[in-house]
Amino acid sequence: MSDRTPVLFVSHEGTLTGAPMMLLHFVRWLRDNSQVEPRMVLLRGGPLAERFAEVGPTLVLGEDVGWPGSTSAEDRLEEQGRHAEAQEARSRRVRPTLAEVADLPIAYVNSAASLRILHHLPRAQTAIAHVHELESALQWAMLPEDHSLLARRVDHFVAAADCVADNLVERHGVARTDVTRVYEFIDTGRALSSSPDGREAVRSQLGLAPDAAVIGGCGFADWRKGIDLFVQLARHVALLGRDDVHFVWLGGRAGGTEHEQLDFDIAQAGLGDRFHMVGLQDNPFDWYRAFDVFALTSREDPYPLVGLETSVLGVPMVCFDRSGGMTEFVTRHAEENGSAGVIVPYIDVEAMADAAIRLIDDPAERAAMGARASRTVVAEHEVEVVGPQLLRVIENVTGLRLR
């Protein structure tokens, strides 16, 4: 019999996005460095499902637990305001599927979108919620009855940034003593081992002139990530007469009208030959290396991993104030070491354009700022650093010794 302690880890999906990727790195680290035996439940599947299964037993529920905008019988009850009935009907259907994990002593729920599983698990389980969302994402990700879980069902919270902790306390009545801030982390080894030759390969693929500069953006092309602001940024740079600057956006796109509106704006702004929507890429670090400046145009982004991934490669970042946790990253060591990026007023794309051009035109400052950012990521945002912090939270909440 194993002397390891089984712990249930819940992800809202198995997609190649921030929170699921971070959880995958964490459970791998736990498997290799602790007495935890990870067991996983994914509310929805995705390409990471097989990778989770390589770490430990993994159950994929599909649509069983309900999602905003889905069309099950329970969701129709939700639309009628019959939330208690909907939840009871859903629990009757889901609980038998979860029987194999219902007796595990600890449930580590990764993201607010995963909280709804707690409706279907025994109250005796110690529940730790790792919240990666700020307010608009919380409102989108949670059904009305899920909000009560924040205060009534979660024993302790891990917040991905100070701004996330503040939001839980100030807007959701969570006690400050029930929240531990632990910053996000990435696989720095994978990023740093990517080939420096990727920069020139990408630039050649795009047909860029040798003296062209690249301002990069990344994420799902939607309102929250600020794809419309990225287009406006490109327009402002063009108005400065900088035909040498190209714009590259990595990430998925919405379909339908939103897709057409974006293409319309790019064309009407006269940006077609200098604006590159390249979609999802298997080798994102090659593309990040091609950036001279990373423009984080998000309106709300708690602590985006892409900010760490570009920073570890020495690409300086420009971001908006009051938009999330990257302002914490940029300023954390500014007094003693200098800034790790540039912060401009909220959604002030003209100020962002000016800041980006200043960095492009000052290679020495760009390199120095990028080096400061890279050192911070390596020192503070690697799984070998953050994994023990998260494990300590689990130990402190449960009273167990797991190392």
N, C-alpha and C positions, 0 to 999 in steps of 0.2 A: 504494500500500500504506500502511495506517495505521501511524504511529509509536507508537501507543498499545500498552501491555502488557496482553494479555488475562489476566484473573484470574477464576477460578471461585469463585462465591459459592453456598453451599448453605444452604437453609432447610428445616427439617423439614416445613413446611407453608406454605400461603398464606392463613392465616386472619387475621382482624382482631384479633390478639393481640400482646402486647408484643414478643417477639423478632422475628417476621416484619415487623412494622411498623417497628421500628428498623432492620432490615437494608434495607428499602425506602428509607427516608430516607437511609441511608448510601450505597447504590449510586447514588442520584440525585445526591447531593453529589459523589461520585467522578466520575461522568460529566461534571459541569459544572466541576469544580475540579481535576482531576488528569489524568495521562497513563494512567490505568487504563481499560481497556475491560471493563466488567462483563459476565460471562456467568453465568447463573443456572441452578441445578437445584433444583427443589422436590421433596422426597420425596413429598409429597402436595399436592393442589391446594387451591383456595379462592378467595375473592373477590379476593385480592391478585395472583393469577397474571397477570391482564391488565395490572395496573400494573407488575409486574416486566417483562413483555414490552415495555412502552413504553420501558424503560430499555435493554434489550439482549436478545439471544437467550435464551429461557427454555425449559427442558425440564422437564416435569412427569412424574415417574416413576409416580405412583399407589402401589400397594401392593407394588411389586417388591422393595424392600429389606428387608422384614420389619418387623413391629411387635409389641410385646408384646400378647398376646391375640388376634392374628390367626390365621387358620386355613388357611394355605397348606400344601403338602406339606412345605416346609422347616420351618415352625413345628411340625408334628407331630414331625419329627425333634428339634427343640429340646426338646419336651416329654419325649422319651425320653432326654434327656441326650446326644444325639449331635450336639454343637454343631459340631464340625469338619466333619462330613458335611453338615450343614445349610448351613453357610457356603459350602462349596465348590459345592454345588448352586445356591445363590442366586447366587453369583458367575458361574457358567456362564451363567445366564439374564440377569443384569443387565449384565455387561460390554459386550456388543455395543451395548446402548442407550446406554451412556456413552462410546462410542468417540469421539464428536465433541468431548468435553471432556477426554479422557484425556491429551492431549498439552499441556494448558495447564500453565504452570510453577508456579502457585500455586493452592492450594485453601483458601479461607477458609470454615470450617465454622461456621455460626451456630447454636449451641445443642448441648448434649450429645445431644439426640435426633437430630441430623444426623450424628453421628460415624460411624454404621454405613456410610455411603457410602465411608469410607476403606478398607473391606475390598475394594472393587471398583475402586479407583483405583491407578495405579502408585505404587510406593514412592518413586520419584524426585521426585514432586511435593512441594514444600514445603507442609506442612499447618499452618495456624493455626486453633486452635479458640477461638471466642468463647463462653465458658460463662456462661449466664444462670441456672443452676440451683444450688440447695443440695442437701443430701444426699438427702432423700426424693424430690425430683423427679429427681435423677440415677438413683436406684435404679429408679424407675418408667420412666424414658425409655429406659434402656439394656438391651439383651439381655446375657446373661452374658458372651458373647465380646467385647462392645463395651468392657468395662472394660479389657481389655489394651491397647486403642488409646491410652488416656490416657498411658501411659508409653512405649509402643513406637512409636507412629506419629505423634504430634503433635509438631511442632518447637517450637511456642510457644503459650502460652495467653493469651487476654485474659479477665480476670475482671470481671464486672459490678459488683463491690463488694469491699471488703476481706474481708468474711465469706466470699465465694465463693472468693477466693484462698486464704484460710486453710484452707477445707475441702479444696481440691485438694491442698494441701501436707500437711496433717495426716492425711487419711484415704486419699489415693490416691497417695502417694509421688511427687508432682510436685515437682521442685526449685524452690525459691523464685525462683531466677534465671530460670526458664523461664515465669514468670507476670508479666504487666503488668496492673495494675488500671486500668481505664478506666470511669468511671461512665456509666450509661445517659443517653440524651438524648431529647428530644421536639421536635415542631414547635411551638415557643413562639409563632410568628407566627399559626398557625391558632387556637391557644387564645385568645390575646389579642385577635384580631380578631373573636371570637364576640361577639354582641350582648349588652350588659348587660341588655337587655329580656327575654332568655331566662329570667332568674330569675323574674320575675313571671308570665311565660307558663306556666312549669312549675308554679308554686305555684297558679295559677288552675286548671290542668288537674287538679291533685290535689284541688282544693276546699279549700285551706288557709285558715284565718282569717288576717287581716293580722298578728296578733301571734304566729303559730305559728313555732316553730323547727324546723329540719331537721337531723338527723344522718344523713349519707350513708355508704353502703358501696358497693363495686363489685368485680366479678370473677365468675368462674364459681362458682355457688353450691355449693361442695363443702367437704370437711373442711379442705383446705389453706388456702383463703381464709377459713375460719372463719365461714361463714354461720350455723352453730349458735350461735357466740359472739355474733354480731350480734343474734340473737333474744334471747339471754340479756341482752345489753346493753340492749335495748329494755325487757325485763322489769324490770331494775334501775332504769332511769330512771322507769318507771311506778310502782315501789314508793316512789320519792322524791316521789310526788304530782305529777309533772310531766305533766299531761294536755295541756299546750301543745306538747309535743315530738313530732314525727313522725319516722319512720324510712323511708328510701328506699334500695333496693338495685337497682343497675344490673347487668345481666349475665345470661348464660345459666343455665339450670337443668338439673340432672340429671332423668332421667325415673324412672318406676317407683316402687319402695318409698321411695327417698330423697326423692323429690318429695313423696310422701304424708306422710312423717314430718315434713318441714319445715312443711307446711300444718297438720298436726295440732298441732305445738308453738305455732305462731303463734295458732291458734284457742284452744287451752287456756290460753295465757298472757293471753288477753283483749286481744290487740293488733290485732285485725282492722281496726279503723277507723283505726289510726295507723301501720300497717306496710304499706308499699307495695313490692311486687316488680314492677318496671316492665320487666324484660327488657332486651334489647339496644336501644339507641337510636341513630338516625342522627345525632342532634345532642347527643352526650354533654356537650359543654361547656355547653350551656344547663342541663342537669341539675346539673352540678357547681356552676354559679353559684347554683343554688337551695339548695345546702348552706350551713349555718352552721358546721358542723364536719364533717370527714371522719374517720370511724372506720376505721382499717386493722386489721381483726380477724384478719388472716392469722396462722396458726401458723408458716408458713415462706414467705418471699417475698424473693428476693434483692435486688431494687431495682425494685419495681413502678412501671411508667410512670404508673399512675393517681395515685400519690402525687405525682409531679411535675406532672401535669396539673391536679390540684386545687390544688396549692401555687402554681402560677404565676398562678392566678386569685385568690390571696389567701385561700384557705380553709385555716384551720389544721388540722393533723392530730394525732390521738391514735393511738399505736401501742404494741405490746407490745415490751418488752425481749427480746432473744435470739430475735427472730423473723426477722431479716434486715437488709438494708442501709438501710432507712429510718431506723434509729436513727443510722446514720452521717450521713445527711442532716440530721437534726434537730439533732445536736450539733456538726457540723463547725465552725461559726463561733460557737458559743454563748458562748465566753469573751469574745470581742471585741464581738459584736453582739447577743447574746441568742439564746435557743433559737428554732428554726424549727418547733417543734411540741412535743408532750408525750409522754413515754415513761412507761408504767406497767409494773408487773411482769407477767411472762409469763402470759397468759390470765387475768389478774385483771380480770374484767369489771366488778366493783364499783368498782375503782379507775378503770377507763376511764369508767364512768358518771359518777363524781364529777368527773373531769377535764373531760369534755365539758360538763357542766352549769356548771362554773365558767367555762368560755369563753363559753358562751351568755349567762351572767348578767353578763359583763364585756365589753361591746362594744369598749371602748378596747383592752384587752389582746388581744382576738380580732383586731382590725384590725391592731395592731402586729405580732403574731406572723405573721399572714398576709402582711403586707408584707415581713417579713424572709424568709419562705419564697419569696415571689415573686421577690425580688431574687436569691436564690441560684440559682433555676432559670434565670433569664435570663442570669446571668453564667457559669454552669458547666454547664448541661445543654441547650444548644442545639447543633444539628448543626454550625453554623459554628465552635463551640468544640471539640466532641468529634471531629468528622470528621477534622481534622488530627492529633489524637492517635492515632486508629486507623490513619490512613495512615502515620504515623511508625512504628508497630509493624510494619506490612508492610514498609516500607523497611528497618528495622533487621534484621529476620529474614532478608530476602532479599538485602540488599546492593544493591538496585536504587534508582535515583532516579526517583520517579514523580510529581514535581510540576514 
